[in-house]
């Protein structure tokens, strides 16, 4: 069960990294529009959506691990 929680935490951390990288790409395209490539901005927007889904999945894994531990504690008490 600990590995489930760790997998969830890893997914959330990866999602945060992806979102930060994508946000930086989008922000730099606003600051320097002449150097921005539309494909890079489009990819960054898609990656933001993927990061959202990944963080939601990671949160569900963490919640599941928490519920499993709670159930085991209830069973052993």
URZI-V273120 format. One line per field, one symbol per residue. ss: DSSP state (A for helix, B for strand, O for the rest). phi: phi as a letter, one per 20 degrees, with the letter a starting at -180 (. if undefined). psi: psi as a letter, one per 40 degrees, with the letter a starting at -180 (. if undefined). A space follows every 50 residues. Layout:
BEGIN
ss = ???
phi = ???
psi = ???
END
This chain:
BEGIN
ss = OAAAAAAAAAAAAAAAAAAAAAAAAAAAAAAOOOOOOAAAAAAAAAAAAA AAAAAAAAAAAAAAAAAAAAAAAAAAO
phi = .ffffffffffffffffffffffffffffffcffefdfffffffffffff fffffffffffffffffffffffffee
psi = dddddddddddddddddddddddddddddddgddehhddddddddddddd ddddddddddddddddddddddddde.
END
